[in-house]
Amino acid sequence: SLFAGFAIYLPELFPTRLRSTGVSFCYNVGRFIAASGPLTLGQLQAYLGNKAVSVLPATADAAAKAAAQLEAFRNAACYISGVFLLGLVALFFLPETKDRPMPED
């Protein structure tokens, strides 16, 4: 459903001579940025996991350390999902194209 919205909304933002280039640019830049997501999630989880394990007492067993690592992964996934919330907020600032003619050169 997300990609269907691209096909409907994005072409209305660009003049005819730039329409396919503009739509392709918007679509693919998002893909390139999203490609950094797994790396960012891994780095954030490693940082939070090391921090969580370091605050455990020295007598903590392997189960406690594994639980701290799992909690760090959960926190990292929640932080990364904030990108989607940012996208929802950005929707309110996009121009409305309803009942407007397509831009021409």
C-alpha positions as CSV (number, residue, x, y, z in Angstrom):
1,S,0.0,0.0,0.0
2,L,2.9,2.3,0.7
3,F,4.2,2.1,-2.9
4,A,0.7,2.5,-4.3
5,G,0.7,5.9,-2.7
6,F,3.9,6.9,-4.5
7,A,2.3,6.2,-7.9
8,I,-0.7,8.4,-7.0
9,Y,0.8,11.3,-5.2
10,L,4.4,11.9,-6.5
11,P,3.6,12.5,-10.2
12,E,1.3,15.4,-9.3
13,L,4.3,17.3,-7.8
14,F,6.5,17.5,-10.9
15,P,6.1,19.1,-14.3
16,T,5.8,16.8,-17.3
17,R,9.5,17.0,-18.4
18,L,10.7,16.0,-14.9
19,R,7.9,13.7,-13.8
20,S,9.6,10.3,-14.2
21,T,12.9,11.6,-12.9
22,G,11.3,13.2,-9.9
23,V,9.3,10.2,-9.0
24,S,12.3,7.9,-9.5
25,F,14.5,10.1,-7.4
26,C,12.1,10.3,-4.5
27,Y,11.4,6.5,-4.6
28,N,15.0,5.5,-4.8
29,V,16.5,8.0,-2.3
30,G,14.1,6.5,0.2
31,R,15.3,3.0,-0.6
32,F,19.0,4.1,-0.2
33,I,18.3,5.7,3.1
34,A,16.3,2.7,4.3
35,A,19.2,0.4,3.4
36,S,21.2,1.9,6.3
37,G,18.4,0.7,8.7
38,P,19.8,-2.7,9.5
39,L,23.3,-1.3,10.1
40,T,22.0,1.5,12.3
41,L,19.9,-1.0,14.3
42,G,22.8,-3.3,14.8
43,Q,25.1,-0.4,15.9
44,L,22.5,1.0,18.3
45,Q,21.7,-2.4,19.7
46,A,25.4,-3.1,20.3
47,Y,25.9,0.3,22.1
48,L,22.8,-0.2,24.2
49,G,23.6,-3.8,25.0
50,N,27.1,-3.0,26.1
51,K,25.8,-0.2,28.2
52,A,23.1,-2.4,29.8
53,V,25.6,-5.2,30.5
54,S,28.1,-2.8,32.1
55,V,25.6,-1.7,34.7
56,L,24.8,-5.2,35.8
57,P,26.5,-6.4,39.0
58,A,29.7,-8.4,38.5
59,T,27.9,-11.5,39.9
60,A,25.3,-11.5,37.1
61,D,24.9,-14.8,35.3
62,A,24.6,-15.4,31.6
63,A,20.8,-15.3,31.7
64,A,20.8,-11.8,33.2
65,K,23.3,-10.7,30.5
66,A,21.2,-12.2,27.8
67,A,18.1,-10.5,29.2
68,A,19.9,-7.2,29.2
69,Q,20.9,-7.7,25.5
70,L,17.4,-8.6,24.6
71,E,16.0,-5.5,26.3
72,A,18.7,-3.5,24.4
73,F,17.5,-4.9,21.1
74,R,13.9,-4.0,22.0
75,N,14.8,-0.5,22.8
76,A,16.9,-0.1,19.7
77,A,14.0,-1.4,17.5
78,C,11.7,1.1,19.2
79,Y,14.1,4.0,18.6
80,I,14.5,3.0,14.9
81,S,10.7,2.8,14.5
82,G,10.6,6.5,15.4
83,V,11.5,7.1,11.7
84,F,8.0,6.0,10.8
85,L,6.5,8.5,13.3
86,L,8.6,11.2,11.7
87,G,7.2,10.2,8.3
88,L,3.6,10.5,9.7
89,V,4.3,14.0,11.0
90,A,5.8,15.0,7.6
91,L,2.5,14.1,5.9
92,F,0.9,17.1,7.4
93,F,3.4,19.4,5.7
94,L,3.1,18.0,2.2
95,P,1.2,20.0,-0.4
96,E,-2.4,19.1,-1.2
97,T,-2.9,18.2,-4.8
98,K,-6.6,17.5,-4.9
99,D,-8.5,19.5,-7.5
100,R,-5.3,21.1,-8.9
101,P,-4.1,20.6,-12.4
102,M,-1.0,18.6,-13.1
103,P,2.0,21.0,-13.3
104,E,3.1,21.7,-16.9
105,D,6.3,23.3,-18.2
